[in-house]
């Protein structure tokens, strides 16, 4: 198939590689000259504008960093939806507000474009091994039409509802739970220290017990709470901000999860450990 790809950064590039390996023709949006040279050297077909990237595509993938970037590249007269051909499908992977998914679905319906809110969970190594998790909101028939594409880099691919934004809603709950569990790992390390057990020993043995979780495994794999917080804090802080805003808009009570997210363990040790180059990461994701 002919595919357009917007946002071939940390998460997007390995998806591009899997799609190309499966025999699909992928055109990637690359605006910066230095990124274009690197992409061309890797054998990628590059475009300089959104319209050039998407106009001949059977499906278009969006994997940028922020909700604002999703709206910028997808909506409006210069956006992807306006430039895509009728009958094509937009697959939106970026963590964003459910309201943005609704805007995309409305714009897509006006243009005859199928839109999937395909929230993802995993890492670049998961993509490389074809085991990324996707929670997909949108019309199930649209999902089934592009499932073979998604299955080149994701398993499982889970349909979670027909309403625009259902995929993002599941992702936001997942992210809130993940950050809360990282916060609980921080407090578990504190508790163990007060009982005379050092952090390295605790993180080596807890993943084998009934208190194990994916978040605890990530912390243990990083070697320490501080190492993981320093590496993931910027992304977790962004996700928590979206969770809080979506819950506020919906009048939803975050309950115990909200209490943990507001705790000192999370606010200071996890979210407060963000590294400075958020803007650099944003530019890289959008390049």
Protein Blocks (a to p, Z undefined) as FASTA:
>chain_A
ZZddehiafklmmmmmmmmmnopacddddfbfklmmmmmmnopacdfbfklmmmmpfbdc
dddfbfklmmmmmgcjkbmklmpcehiacddfbdcdfklmmmmmmmmmmnopacddddde
ddfklmmnopaccddedjfklmmmmmmmmmmmgccdddfbjbehklmmmmmmmmmmmmmm
mmmmmmmmmmmmmnopafklmmmmmmmmmkbcfklmmmmmnopaklmmmmmmmmmmmmmm
mmmmmmmmnopaekjmlmmmmpmklmmmmmmmpcfklmmmmmmmmZZ
